[in-house]
């Protein structure tokens, strides 16, 4: 394993050993506290442009699952490729064992052109990010310098969205899915609930489409970059069709309604984030991956907060007071992660059934 280093924008340097592709890269350094699910996290489009730090100390012990497909989608991944820019871990397990493993994590990274470092003090690194916030960083090999970059200044959604309309399933309900970086498990959840999913690009003008319900997906980066999506959602909110948004979809719906969003210090990225349904004593454990949030105080009179984060009281969802429109900041499809809020898919489809 070739020795190399992670350099943060503030000048902090961490030295480690390479077990992935040996090339220098730059991105935003963020951390994830999940104990399992690294194949799902690494293929999550919401991590586009980011150097991901996994806080769980042992990574790679169950290898990488096979690339079999179901519904024309990879069954065990959240997209068709690795989405991260780089991977940082404490202890890489070269020996892996799992009934579904087809290769090692290192082989997967090398084949995909993604660098990975092991032997890093991820506890110290995570504490630093918590104190100073997510920041630009770079994995740099000797003799291969690279400049710092802030991926949030780019339209990351345009990089991960589908380029053309795609149709899945033959169910009785037609769901128009605006793909801002959709996780495959969202599509899987719809398909097992008697739906036809029409997946369209992030900037698609869907005013001429025929659908029973509109879904806005998760995705990476600053929601304010998605100007065309926001414009199209302004049109959709005034119609009577149900709308459901997840993660970035929550933020985009807020911007379309006239509310505002802001960047969190280091984001919410884990499988065990507690949220409370506003106005009740119902709490749920959720899976999350986002760096931006809705400013609760900017919500208009026609909207109300749906959920709040019990750790820091940030907005975790919103809903219209009179129309069948709602969104959540967390991931009800949770792959991997808790399934406490999976029922929201059924709530959305129930709204469709009542309004068709």
C-alpha positions in Angstrom: 0.0 0.0 0.0 1.5 3.3 -1.2 1.8 6.0 1.5 -0.1 9.2 0.7 -2.0 12.0 2.5 -5.2 13.8 3.0 -4.8 17.6 3.1 -7.6 19.8 4.4 -8.1 23.4 3.3 -7.1 24.7 6.7 -3.7 23.1 6.4 -4.3 20.0 8.5 -2.6 16.8 7.1 -3.4 13.2 7.7 -1.1 10.4 6.5 -2.4 7.0 5.4 -1.9 4.2 2.9 -3.6 3.7 -0.4 -5.9 0.8 -1.1 -7.8 2.2 -4.0 -7.0 3.9 -7.3 -3.7 5.8 -7.0 -4.6 9.3 -8.3 -4.9 12.7 -6.7 -8.4 14.1 -6.3 -10.1 17.1 -4.6 -13.6 17.5 -3.1 -15.5 18.3 0.1 -14.6 16.2 3.1 -17.6 14.9 5.0 -18.2 12.1 7.5 -20.8 9.3 7.8 -21.4 7.5 11.1 -23.3 4.4 9.8 -22.0 1.1 11.0 -23.0 -0.8 7.8 -24.0 -0.2 4.2 -20.8 1.1 2.6 -21.7 -0.2 -0.8 -25.0 1.7 -0.7 -23.3 4.9 0.6 -20.5 4.8 -1.9 -23.1 4.6 -4.8 -25.5 7.2 -3.3 -25.6 10.2 -5.8 -26.0 12.6 -2.8 -22.2 12.0 -2.2 -21.2 13.4 -5.6 -18.1 15.5 -5.3 -17.3 14.5 -1.8 -14.4 12.7 0.0 -16.3 10.4 2.4 -14.9 9.6 5.8 -16.5 6.5 7.4 -16.3 6.7 11.2 -16.9 3.0 11.7 -13.4 1.6 12.2 -13.6 -1.7 10.3 -14.5 -1.4 6.6 -14.2 -3.9 3.8 -14.9 -7.0 5.8 -17.9 -8.1 3.8 -16.5 -7.1 0.4 -18.7 -5.7 -2.4 -22.0 -7.3 -3.6 -22.5 -8.8 -7.0 -23.9 -6.5 -9.8 -27.1 -8.4 -10.5 -30.0 -6.3 -11.7 -33.7 -6.2 -11.0 -36.2 -4.0 -12.8 -33.2 -2.9 -15.0 -31.5 -1.5 -11.8 -28.6 -2.8 -9.8 -30.2 -4.7 -7.0 -27.6 -4.0 -4.3 -26.4 -0.5 -5.2 -28.1 2.9 -5.1 -27.0 4.0 -8.6 -25.0 2.6 -11.6 -21.6 3.7 -10.4 -19.5 4.8 -7.4 -20.4 8.5 -6.7 -17.9 9.5 -4.1 -14.7 11.3 -5.1 -12.5 9.5 -2.5 -12.8 7.3 0.6 -11.2 7.7 4.0 -11.2 4.9 6.6 -9.4 3.8 9.7 -8.8 0.1 9.1 -9.2 -1.7 5.8 -10.0 -5.4 5.9 -8.1 -7.1 3.0 -9.9 -10.4 3.8 -13.6 -10.3 3.1 -16.4 -12.8 3.7 -20.0 -12.6 2.6 -22.4 -14.9 0.7 -23.0 -12.1 -1.9 -19.5 -10.7 -2.2 -18.0 -10.7 -5.7 -14.9 -8.7 -5.1 -13.0 -6.7 -2.4 -13.7 -3.0 -1.7 -10.2 -2.2 -2.8 -10.7 -3.9 -6.2 -14.0 -2.0 -6.7 -12.3 1.3 -6.0 -9.4 0.6 -8.3 -11.7 -0.6 -11.1 -13.8 2.6 -10.7 -10.9 5.1 -10.5 -11.6 6.1 -6.9 -8.8 6.6 -4.4 -9.1 5.2 -0.9 -6.9 5.7 2.2 -6.6 3.5 5.3 -4.7 4.0 8.5 -6.3 7.5 9.0 -7.3 8.6 12.5 -10.9 9.0 11.5 -11.9 9.9 15.1 -9.6 12.9 15.1 -10.7 13.8 11.6 -14.4 13.7 12.4 -13.9 15.8 15.6 -12.1 18.4 13.5 -14.9 18.5 10.9 -17.5 18.8 13.7 -15.7 21.7 15.2 -14.7 23.6 12.0 -17.3 22.3 9.5 -17.2 20.3 6.3 -14.4 21.8 4.1 -12.6 21.3 0.9 -9.8 18.7 1.0 -7.7 16.6 -1.3 -6.1 13.2 -1.5 -2.7 13.9 -2.9 0.0 11.4 -4.1 3.6 12.5 -4.2 4.5 14.2 -7.5 0.8 14.6 -8.4 -0.4 17.9 -7.0 -4.0 19.0 -7.3 -5.9 22.2 -6.3 -8.6 22.5 -3.7 -12.1 22.7 -5.1 -15.6 23.3 -3.7 -18.0 21.0 -5.5 -21.0 22.9 -4.1 -20.3 25.6 -6.6 -21.1 23.2 -9.4 -24.5 21.9 -10.5 -23.9 18.4 -9.2 -27.5 17.4 -9.9 -26.9 17.8 -13.6 -24.0 15.3 -13.2 -26.0 12.5 -11.6 -29.5 12.9 -13.1 -30.7 10.6 -15.9 -30.3 12.1 -19.4 -33.6 10.8 -20.8 -37.0 9.6 -19.8 -37.1 6.0 -18.5 -40.1 3.9 -17.5 -40.2 1.2 -14.9 -43.1 -1.2 -14.0 -46.7 -1.5 -15.2 -48.7 -0.5 -12.1 -52.0 1.2 -12.0 -50.7 4.5 -10.5 -48.4 6.7 -12.6 -45.6 8.3 -10.6 -43.6 11.0 -12.3 -40.2 11.0 -10.7 -38.0 14.0 -11.2 -34.5 12.6 -10.9 -32.1 14.9 -9.1 -29.9 12.0 -8.1 -32.4 9.3 -7.1 -31.4 6.4 -5.0 -32.5 3.1 -6.6 -34.3 1.9 -3.5 -36.8 4.7 -3.9 -37.8 3.3 -7.3 -37.9 -0.2 -5.8 -40.3 1.0 -3.1 -42.7 2.4 -5.6 -42.5 -0.6 -7.9 -43.6 -3.0 -5.1 -46.7 -0.8 -4.5 -48.5 -1.1 -7.8 -47.0 1.8 -9.7 -45.6 2.8 -13.0 -42.5 5.1 -12.5 -41.7 7.6 -15.2 -38.2 8.9 -14.4 -37.3 12.2 -16.1 -34.2 14.5 -16.0 -33.9 17.1 -13.3 -34.6 20.0 -15.7 -37.5 18.3 -17.6 -40.6 20.4 -18.2 -43.3 18.0 -16.9 -46.2 20.4 -17.5 -47.3 18.3 -20.5 -46.8 14.9 -18.8 -49.7 12.7 -17.7 -49.3 11.5 -14.1 -51.2 10.7 -10.9 -48.5 11.9 -8.5 -45.2 13.9 -8.7 -42.1 12.8 -6.8 -38.9 14.9 -6.3 -35.9 12.8 -5.5 -32.8 13.3 -3.3 -29.6 14.5 -4.8 -26.2 16.3 -4.2 -25.1 19.9 -3.6 -26.8 23.3 -3.2 -30.5 23.1 -4.1 -30.3 26.7 -5.4 -28.4 25.4 -8.4 -31.5 23.7 -9.7 -33.3 26.8 -11.0 -35.2 25.0 -13.7 -36.5 22.3 -11.3 -37.7 25.1 -8.9 -39.5 26.9 -11.7 -41.3 23.7 -12.7 -42.3 23.0 -9.1 -43.9 26.4 -8.7 -46.2 25.4 -11.5 -46.9 22.0 -10.0 -47.7 23.3 -6.5 -50.7 25.2 -7.9 -52.2 22.0 -9.3 -54.2 19.4 -7.4 -51.8 16.5 -8.0 -50.1 15.0 -4.9 -46.4 15.8 -4.5 -43.9 14.0 -2.4 -40.2 15.1 -2.0 -37.3 13.4 -0.3 -34.0 15.1 0.9 -33.0 17.5 -1.9 -36.6 17.2 -3.0 -37.6 18.7 0.4 -35.3 21.7 -0.2 -36.4 22.2 -3.8 -40.1 22.2 -2.8 -39.3 24.8 -0.1 -37.5 27.1 -2.6 -40.4 26.7 -5.0 -42.8 27.7 -2.3 -40.9 30.9 -1.5 -38.9 29.6 1.5 -35.2 29.7 1.9 -32.4 27.1 2.5 -28.9 27.3 4.1 -25.8 25.1 4.4 -25.4 23.1 7.6 -22.0 23.2 9.4 -21.2 19.5 8.7 -24.5 18.0 7.5 -26.5 15.0 8.7 -25.1 11.8 7.4 -26.0 8.7 9.4 -28.5 5.9 9.8 -29.8 6.8 13.3 -31.0 10.4 13.2 -34.0 10.9 15.5 -36.9 13.1 14.2 -40.1 14.2 15.8 -43.4 14.7 13.9 -44.3 18.3 14.7 -47.3 18.6 17.0 -47.1 15.0 18.3 -45.1 12.9 20.6 -44.2 10.5 17.7 -40.4 10.0 17.2 -38.8 8.1 14.4 -35.2 6.9 13.7 -34.2 7.8 10.2 -31.4 7.5 7.6 -30.0 10.9 6.3 -27.5 12.3 3.9 -27.6 16.1 3.3 -25.6 19.2 3.8 -28.3 21.8 3.4 -31.6 22.4 5.3 -34.7 24.5 5.1 -34.9 27.7 7.2 -38.1 27.0 9.2 -38.7 30.7 9.8 -39.0 31.3 6.1 -42.0 29.0 5.5 -45.0 30.8 4.1 -48.4 30.8 5.9 -49.8 28.0 3.7 -47.0 25.7 4.8 -46.1 24.0 8.1 -43.2 22.1 9.5 -43.8 18.3 9.3 -40.8 16.9 11.2 -37.9 18.3 13.2 -34.5 16.9 14.0 -34.3 16.0 17.7 -30.5 16.5 17.8 -30.4 20.1 16.6 -34.0 21.1 16.0 -33.5 21.7 12.2 -36.3 21.2 9.7 -36.9 17.6 8.6 -39.9 18.1 6.4 -42.8 20.4 5.4 -46.4 20.0 4.2 -49.0 22.2 2.7 -51.9 23.1 5.0 -54.7 22.4 2.4 -53.1 20.6 -0.6 -51.8 17.0 -0.9 -48.2 18.2 -0.9 -45.5 17.2 1.6 -41.7 16.4 1.8 -39.2 15.1 4.2 -35.5 15.7 4.7 -34.6 12.1 5.7 -34.8 8.9 3.7 -37.9 6.7 4.2 -36.5 4.1 1.8 -33.4 3.8 4.0 -31.0 1.6 2.2 -29.3 0.7 4.3 -30.8 1.9 7.5 -34.0 2.0 9.7 -37.4 1.6 8.1 -39.5 3.5 10.6 -40.8 6.0 8.0 -41.3 3.7 5.1 -45.1 4.2 5.6 -44.8 7.6 4.0 -44.7 5.9 0.6 -48.1 4.5 1.4 -49.4 7.9 2.6 -48.4 9.4 -0.7 -50.1 6.7 -2.7 -53.2 7.0 -0.5 -53.3 10.7 -1.4 -53.1 9.7 -5.1 -56.0 7.3 -4.7 -58.2 9.9 -3.0 -57.5 12.6 -5.7 -57.7 10.5 -8.9 
